[in-house]
């Protein structure tokens, strides 16, 4: 069993009301809803960090063009059309 610790925070009243309503509709506890929401957000942030790291690694590879080069090429292409 996962050890749990209490967490205290303040949120807007409207958000709390919406959370309570969602829990009632879904038949879950507020603790479950908050835990899942935090985990989902952490997963999203981890994915964003991984994608950024991959992009930065790719830009550092020999022969890869910079974003500025890409924008310059797109401007030139549009001006010739």
Beta strands, then each sheet from edge to edge (+ up, - down):
end
